[in-house]
Amino acid sequence: MEHTAKPFEQTAEDTHLGAQGAHALAGRAVVSVAHDADEQARNLVGWRQTYDQLAAGSFVGTLTEISLDTMKIFCETTSHTLRQACEVRGDAYWFGIPAARDQQARIDTQPFGAQTFAVRPGNVEFELLTPAQFSIYGVVVRAEVLRHYAETVERMPLDAWQPDMPIVQAGAGRLAYLCGLLAQRLNDADDAADGVGRRAPAPLTDFERNDLQAELLAALFDACVADGAETAEPGVDQASRRRWIVAQARDYVLVHRSRPVGVPELCEQLHVSRRTLQYCFQDVLGMAPATYLRALRLNGARRDLCGRAAGSVQDVAAAWGFGHLSQFAADYRRMFGMRPSEALRAM
């Protein structure tokens, strides 16, 4: 049986929730269990696919899926050997990463696993052959998002990065990092769904969704770079140039302090690639850009809280782009060893 579903960005319509429902579902984990291969194929929205079970026995499949604004991430586990005829619908790209490094699958007869992963564009049918007790992470990204990110953040055309073959050779450490990002969100959601009396994770906030999407895009591009490869670009080996880029990034964040500025936005504004930005921050400050820029905003909030003209904790948090008070309080306490309210009282 072949199942035809709508593209992942139309998940809300599939559940009859409309535009408001789409926003509510974004970032929320959905966990399903199937006891038939066709049922498993139907559970993954946005695909045309047919699953043929190739080994005897009662089938069990699980799917943990999160729809974000520009991509969908999922983890699929199947109990039996399957032949899958698959096609992602729409102008998108699918990335398939085996969850266990000791397992191999085949895409269009070619084996992948260990230090490789699979990638296929939308509206192109491909064949997967997956072994018994197999788990795979999937990332489906809108093509226009991938192209824009490649050009503005990685500073390269998508064609220069996107491989023609369905198999991508990856650095082991970088691939492990990508799997870790996916596991952190998806595996935790799956465990919560199985646990007795445990609450499922809350849906991601707008900022958390944007941050996760940027992290995943960066990890996908990084996975195609060999471990230990040089990250500096030509012309970024002068100390003054590196310090200038860091200073410009700091100034931009301070000017726009009322909202969190991410690495992709900085790359667009400073006209540098993400790797250049990372290299400069690591060389000048010994840390990643996102880590420093968050610390910069926390320090600005601390100064306001300790100053005589400080308003409420909520006012200060909002002035420095921290939209969620509980998260701000947790980050502040982790950084400075006290609650924001304690700093305000001590002024």
Protein Blocks (a to p, Z undefined) as FASTA:
>chain_A
ZZddddfklmmmmnonojmlmmmmgopacddddfbfklmmmmpghiacddddfbecdddd
dddddddfkbccdddddfbdcddddddedjdddddddfblkbccdeehiacehjbccddd
ehiacdddddehiacddddddfklmmmmmmmmnopafklmmcfbfbdcddfklmmmmmmm
mmmmmmmmmmmmmpghiacdddddfklmmmmmmmmmmmmmmmmpcehiafbdehilcfkl
mmmmmmmmmmmmmmmmmbccdfklmmmmnopafklmmmmmmmmnopafklmmmmmmmmmm
mmmmmpmkbccfklmmmmnopablklmmmmmmmmnopafklmmmmZZ
